[in-house]
């Protein structure tokens, strides 16, 4: 049976990994939703080059172009109608990013948007806002490989946001070098000051965590399905992981190698932010930048999806990917 599906794709070029999600637009009655039909993640680690040297190495650049070519072919096989490619901290920091973006455009005809922290937060906001409750005040924490984004929601409305160039790979490299980094320490202090000030100002009582590392920490915590995880539980897991060798994290805790080395530095950012804001519980909805990108595509092309809409605004139902599918 050939069941027609319009498909959208989002490619998120992060500092730790490149992710591609292809989703089908489903329509039943007067309701729309996005259903994931394909997901590919590859730990390219652009941040390892950029945060150490300021540039993406030729070898990693070639691998990057090859992987995007593979994703382009995958989208063609799926007959993807529209796609969006966004790059975050590593690409916006790399001195040779413009040349690489131009090469991808020339060789693959794939446009890449290198977005700043505020744009990144705006994409995620498109899906986060559907999860909020009335009269509640939230601190949203999103930790990537190269940057951390904070958003504060007061009664369903975003009232403050800030991006800091502190992420899991940056912190890992600093710790491995054993050298003091005054710039990074200064950014860490500014991050603490911002969270404390705005947490008090807006009476934050709940936290929302997004990103691959907090998703994995959540699964390790094994709280009841769809229940918040406590700050104490996160601290216990991080303490246990920090005592493990890399070999133990991979073979005992069953973490992928590219997750095993960054999960503790990333987890410390989530835990610290909860402490600074005096929040004891965190909701972990397993959504992120790619979901906001797909939502954006849906809204931009809704007239094509539903030609009888006459410009009316329709939003897909928020869907949460399964945590039991084995994807990192």
For each residue, the residues with C-beta under 8 A, 3 or more apart:
1:
2:
3:
4:
5: 24 25 26 37
6: 24 25 81 304 305
7: 22 23 24 25 37 78 79 80 81
8: 22 23 25 34 80 81 82 83 294 297 298 301
9: 20 21 22 23 75 78 80 82 83 84 294
10: 20 21 23 83 84 85 86 289 290 291 293 294 297
11: 18 19 20 68 71 83 84 85 86 290
12: 18 19 20 86 88 288 289 290 293
13: 18 46 85 86 87 88 90 91 112
14: 17 18 19 46 88 89 90 144 145 146 289
15: 45 46 47 50 51 88 89 90 144 145 146 147 167 169
16: 43 45 47 144 145 168 169 212 258 262
17: 14 41 42 43 44 45 145 212 258
18: 11 12 13 14 41 42 44 64 67 68 71
19: 11 12 14 39 40 41 290
20: 9 10 11 12 38 39 40 41 71 74 75 290
21: 9 10 36 38 39 290 291 294
22: 7 8 9 36 37 38 39 74 75 78 80
23: 7 8 9 10 34 35 36 37 294
24: 5 6 7 34 35 37
25: 5 6 7 8 32 33 34 298 305 316
26: 5 32 33 34 35
27: 31 32 305 306
28: 31
29:
30:
31: 27 28 317
32: 25 26 27 298 305 314 315 316 317
33: 25 26 316 317 319
34: 8 23 24 25 26 294 295 298 316 319
35: 23 24 26 319
36: 21 22 23 39 319 321
37: 5 7 22 23 24 78
38: 20 21 22 74 78
39: 19 20 21 22 36 321 327
40: 19 20 71 74
41: 17 18 19 20 327 328
42: 17 18 67
43: 16 17 256 258
44: 17 18 60 63 64 67
45: 15 16 17 48 49 60 145 169 258
46: 13 14 15 49 50 56 60 64 90 91 94
47: 15 16 50 51 89 90 145 146 167 169 170
48: 45 51 52 169 173
49: 45 46 52 53 55 56 57 60 90 94
50: 15 46 47 53 54 55 56 90 91 93 94 146
51: 15 47 48 90 93 146 169 170 173
52: 48 49 173
53: 49 50 57
54: 50 93 94 95
55: 49 50 94 95 96
56: 46 49 50 60 61 64 90 91 94 96 97 100
57: 49 53 60 61
58: 61 62
59: 62 63
60: 44 45 46 49 56 57 63 64
61: 56 57 58 64 65 96 100 103
62: 58 59 65 66
63: 44 59 60 66 67
64: 18 44 46 56 60 61 67 68 100
65: 61 62 68 69 100 103 104 107 108
66: 62 63 69 70
67: 18 42 44 63 64 70 71
68: 11 18 64 65 71 72 85 104 108 110
69: 65 66 72 73 107 108
70: 66 67 73 74
71: 11 18 20 40 67 68 74 75
72: 68 69 75 76 108 110
73: 69 70 76 77
74: 20 22 38 40 70 71 77 78
75: 9 20 22 71 72 78 80 83
76: 72 73 79 80
77: 73 74
78: 7 9 22 37 38 74 75
79: 7 76
80: 7 8 9 22 75 76 83
81: 6 7 8 301 304
82: 8 9 297 300 301
83: 8 9 10 11 75 80 297
84: 9 10 11 113 293 294 296 297
85: 10 11 13 68 110 111 112 113
86: 10 11 12 13 112 113 114 115 120 123 289 293
87: 13 90 91 92 97 101 112 113 114 115
88: 12 13 14 15 91 92 115 120 144 146 147 289
89: 14 15 47 92 93 117 144 145 146 147 165 167
90: 13 14 15 46 47 49 50 51 56 87 93 94 145 146
91: 13 46 50 56 87 88 94 97 100 101 112 114
92: 87 88 89 97 114 115 116
93: 50 51 54 89 90 97 146 165
94: 46 49 50 54 55 56 90 91 97 100
95: 54 55
96: 55 56 61 99 100
97: 56 87 91 92 93 94 100 101 114
98: 101 102
99: 96 102 103
100: 56 61 64 65 91 94 96 97 103 104
101: 87 91 97 98 104 105 112 114
102: 98 99 105 106
103: 61 65 99 100 106 107
104: 65 68 100 101 107 108 110 112
105: 101 102 108 109 110 111 112
106: 102 103 109
107: 65 69 103 104
108: 65 68 69 72 104 105
109: 105 106
110: 68 72 85 104 105
111: 85 105
112: 13 85 86 87 91 101 104 105
113: 84 85 86 87
114: 86 87 91 92 97 101
115: 86 87 88 92 119 120 123
116: 92 119 120 163
117: 89 120 121 147 149 162 163 164
118: 121 122 161 163
119: 115 116 122 123
120: 86 88 115 116 117 123 124 142 147 149 163 289
121: 117 118 124 125 142 149 151 161 163
122: 118 119 125 126 292
123: 86 115 119 120 126 289 292 293 295 296
124: 120 121 127 128 140 142 149 151 210 287 288 289 291 292
125: 121 122 128 129 151 158 292
126: 122 123 129 291 292 295 296
127: 124 130 131 287 291 292 295 318
128: 124 125 131 132 140 151 153 208 210 285 287
129: 125 126 132 153 156 158
130: 127 315 318
131: 127 128 208 283 285 318
132: 128 129 136 138 153 156
133: 136 156
134: 155 156
135: 155
136: 132 133 153 155 205 206
137: 152 153 154 155 202 203 204 205 206
138: 132 152 153 204 205 206 207 208
139: 150 151 152 195 199 204 206 207 208 273 277 279
140: 124 128 149 150 151 152 153 207 208 209 210
141: 148 149 150 207 208 209 210 214 269 270 273 274 282
142: 120 121 124 148 149 150 151 209 210 211 288
143: 148 167 168 211 213 214 266 269 270
144: 14 15 16 88 89 147 148 149 167 168 211
145: 14 15 16 17 45 47 89 90 167 168 169 170 262
146: 14 15 47 50 51 88 89 90 93 165 167 169 170
147: 15 88 89 117 120 144 163 164 165 166 167
148: 141 142 143 144 163 164 166 167 191 269
149: 117 120 121 124 140 141 142 144 161 162 163 164
150: 139 140 141 142 160 161 162 163 164 191 194 195 198 273
151: 121 124 125 128 139 140 142 158 160 161
152: 137 138 139 140 158 159 160 161 198 199 202 204
153: 128 129 132 136 137 138 140 156 157 158 159
154: 137 157 159 202 203
155: 134 135 136 137
156: 129 132 133 134 153
157: 153 154
158: 125 129 151 152 153 161
159: 152 153 154 202
160: 150 151 152 198 201 202
161: 118 121 149 150 151 152 158
162: 117 149 150 194
163: 116 117 118 120 121 147 148 149 150
164: 117 147 148 149 150 187 190 191 194
165: 89 93 146 147 170 187
166: 147 148 170 171 184 187 188 191 269
167: 15 47 89 143 144 145 146 147 148 170 171 266 269
168: 16 143 144 145 171 172 213 262 263 265 266 269
169: 15 16 45 47 48 51 145 146 172 173 262 265
170: 47 51 145 146 165 166 167 173 174 184
171: 166 167 168 174 175 184 265 266 268 269
172: 168 169 175 176 261 262 265
173: 48 51 52 169 170 176 177
174: 170 171 177 179 181 184
175: 171 172 178 265
176: 172 173
177: 173 174 181
178: 175
179: 174
180: 185
181: 174 177 184 185
182: 185 186
183: 186 187
184: 166 170 171 174 181 187 188
185: 180 181 182 188 189
186: 182 183 189 190
187: 164 165 166 183 184 190 191
188: 166 184 185 191 192
189: 185 186 192 193
190: 164 186 187 193 194
191: 148 150 164 166 187 188 194 195 273
192: 188 189 195 196 272 276
193: 189 190 196 197
194: 150 162 164 190 191 197 198
195: 139 150 191 192 198 199 273 276 277
196: 192 193 199 200 276 277
197: 193 194 200 201
198: 150 152 160 194 195 201 202 204
199: 139 152 195 196 202 204 276 277 278 279
200: 196 197 203
201: 160 197 198
202: 137 152 154 159 160 198 199
203: 137 154 200
204: 137 138 139 152 198 199 207 277 278 279
205: 136 137 138 279
206: 136 137 138 139 228 279 281 282 283
207: 138 139 140 141 204 273 274 277 279 281 282 283
208: 128 131 138 139 140 141 282 283 284 285
209: 140 141 142 214 218 270 282 283 284
210: 124 128 140 141 142 214 215 284 285 286 287 288
211: 142 143 144 214 215 266 288
212: 16 17 215 216 259 288 328
213: 143 168 216 217 259 262 263 266 267 270
214: 141 143 209 210 211 217 218 266 267 270 282 284
215: 210 211 212 218 219 284 286 323
216: 212 213 219 220 255 259 263 328
217: 213 214 220 221 229 234 237 238 263 267 270 284
218: 209 214 215 221 223 229 284 286 323
219: 215 216 222 323
220: 216 217 237 253
221: 217 218 229 233 234 237
222: 219
223: 218 227 228 229 230 233
224: 227
225:
226:
227: 223 224
228: 206 223 281 282 283 284
229: 217 218 221 223 233 234 281 282 284
230: 223 233 234 280 281 282
231: 234 235 271 274 275 279 280 281 282
232: 235 236 280
233: 221 223 229 230 236 237
234: 217 221 229 230 231 237 238 267 270 271 274 282
235: 231 232 238 239 271
236: 232 233 239 240
237: 217 220 221 233 234 240 241 267
238: 217 234 235 241 242 264 267 268 271
239: 235 236 242 243
240: 236 237 243 244
241: 237 238 244 249 253 263 264 267
242: 238 239 264
243: 239 240
244: 240 241 248 249 252 253
245: 248 249
246: 249 250 257 260 261
247: 250 251
248: 244 245 251 252 253
249: 241 244 245 246 252 253 255 260 261 263
250: 246 247 253 254 255 256 257 260
251: 247 248 254
252: 244 248 249
253: 220 241 244 248 249 250 260
254: 250 251
255: 216 249 250 259 260 263
256: 43 250 259 260 328
257: 246 250 260 261
258: 16 17 43 45 261 262 328
259: 212 213 216 255 256 262 263 328
260: 246 249 250 253 255 256 257 263
261: 172 246 249 257 258
262: 16 145 168 169 172 213 258 259 265 266
263: 168 213 216 217 241 249 255 259 260 266 267
264: 238 241 242 267 268
265: 168 169 171 172 175 262 268 269
266: 143 167 168 171 211 213 214 262 263 269 270
267: 213 214 217 234 237 238 241 263 264 270 271
268: 171 238 264 265 271 272
269: 141 143 148 166 167 168 171 265 266 272 273
270: 141 143 209 213 214 217 234 266 267 273 274 282
271: 231 234 235 238 267 268 274 275
272: 192 268 269 275 276
273: 139 141 150 191 195 207 269 270 276 277
274: 141 207 231 234 270 271 277 279 280 282
275: 231 271 272 278
276: 192 195 196 199 272 273
277: 139 195 196 199 204 207 273 274
278: 199 204 275
279: 139 199 204 205 206 207 231 274 282
280: 230 231 232 274
281: 206 207 228 229 230 231
282: 141 206 207 208 209 214 228 229 230 231 234 270 274 279
283: 131 206 207 208 209 228
284: 208 209 210 214 215 217 218 228 229
285: 128 131 208 210 320
286: 210 215 218 320 321 323
287: 124 127 128 210 291 292 318 320 321
288: 12 124 142 210 211 212 291 292
289: 10 12 14 86 88 120 123 124 292 293
290: 10 11 12 19 20 21 293 294
291: 10 21 124 126 127 287 288 294 295
292: 122 123 124 125 126 127 287 288 289 295 296
293: 10 12 84 86 123 289 290 296 297
294: 8 9 10 21 23 34 84 290 291 297 298
295: 34 123 126 127 291 292 298 299 315 316
296: 84 123 126 292 293 299 300
297: 8 10 82 83 84 293 294 300 301
298: 8 25 32 34 294 295 301 302 305 315 316
299: 295 296 302 313 315
300: 82 296 297
301: 8 81 82 297 298 304 305
302: 298 299 305 306 309 313 314
303: 306 307 309 311
304: 6 81 301 307
305: 6 25 27 32 298 301 302
306: 27 302 303 309 314
307: 303 304
308:
309: 302 303 306 312 314
310:
311: 303
312: 309
313: 299 302
314: 32 302 306 309
315: 32 130 295 298 299
316: 25 32 33 34 295 298 319
317: 31 32 33
318: 127 130 131 287
319: 33 34 35 36 316
320: 285 286 287
321: 36 39 286 287 325 327
322: 325
323: 215 218 219 286
324:
325: 321 322
326:
327: 39 41 321
328: 41 212 216 256 258 259
